[in-house]
Amino acid sequence: GKEINLSIDSKIQYVAYTELLEAIKKHKAKAGSAIVVDAQSGEILALVNYPTYNPNDRGRLSGEQLRNRAVTDSFEPGSTLKPFTVALALDKGLYNYNTLIDTSPGRMTIGTATISDSHANGVLTVAQVIQKSSNIGTAKISLRLDPKDMWQMFDNLGFGKSPNLGFPGESKGRVRPYKNWLPIEQATMSYGHGISVSVVQLAKAYTAFARRGEVIP
C-alpha cells in the first residue's frame, strides 16, 4: 500500500523502445536492449528490451519475452571498451592524446594469435585510435599497462560483479583474474573481447566519462 515513484521518464522510454525496434529491424537481430541513464544522478530514465510483452495480456507469455535482457544477459562489449583502456593509459602518463602509434600493416601477431583492424590505418595519434576504432592501436596501448592496473580499472567500473539494482537474475558478467592473463588476452580485452558485461553495467561504467572518472550507483 505504499506509493512508488519511478525514475522512468515515459517519453524517453517510448523513444528508446521505438529506436530499439528500428535497430533490430535494420540489423535483423533476434533481440536487443537499450538503457538511458542520467549521468549526474544515476537514475535510470529508460530501460527497454525486445522481445517484450504487454503486462495487461499475459495469455501467450514465453521466457524470451519475460527476460529483462539489459540486466540478466551478458555479452562481449567489443569496441565500447576501447575508451576505458585509453583513459587508463592517459591517467598513468604513458601516453597523451597526440602520441603517435604505428598500426601498420593492420595486423599484429602476439604469440601464436593474430589480431587485425578492418583496414590498415598506418600511423595514428592516440585520439585517432579511438576515432578510427583501431584494435591494433588499442592493443599496443594495453600491452604497456600493468595487468593488475587494467583489472583494477574493470573492477572499479563494476565489471565482474553484481550491479545490485535489486532485479532478479542480475548478471555479474565475467572478468578473469589478472594473474592468469596471457599477453594476447590482455590485448583482446582492451578492445572488448574475452570479457563479458551487461547493458546495465556498461551504461553505469560510461557515467565515468561524464563525471571526471567517478562511477555512481
MOQUI-V39833 format. One line per field, one symbol per residue. ss: DSSP state (@ for helix, = for strand, . for the rest). phi: phi as a letter, one per 20 degrees, with the letter a starting at -180 (. if undefined). burial: + if it has 9 or more other ideal C-beta (glycine too) atoms within 8 Angstrom, else -. A space follows every 10 residues. Layout:
BEGIN
ss->???
phi->???
burial->???
END
This chain:
BEGIN
ss->.........@ @@@@@@@@@@ @@@@@@@... .======... ...======= .......... ..@@@@..@@ @@..=..@@@ @@@@@@@@@@ @........= ==....==== ..====.... ..===@@@@@ @...@@@@@@ @@....@@@@ @@@@@@@... .......... ...=...@@@ ..@@@@@@@@ .....==.@@ @@@@@@@@@@ .......
phi->.efcdeefeg ffgfffffff ffffffelee aabbbccffe dnfeebbccb fcbefecdfc fcfgfffegf deedbffmff eggfffffff ffmfbcfdge cedfencbdc mddddbefbf dmecfgffgf geleffffff fffeefgfff fffgfffnfn bfflenefmf eembcfgffe fegfffffff dncnbcbeff fffffffgfe clneddf
burial->-------+-- -++-+++-++ +-++------ ++++++++-- -+-+++++++ --+------- ----+-++++ ++++--+--- ++++++++++ ----+----- +-+--+++-+ ----+++--- +--+++-+++ -+-+++++++ +++-+-+-++ +-+++-+++- --+------+ +-+-++-+-- +-++++++++ ++--+-++++ ++++++++-- +---+--
END
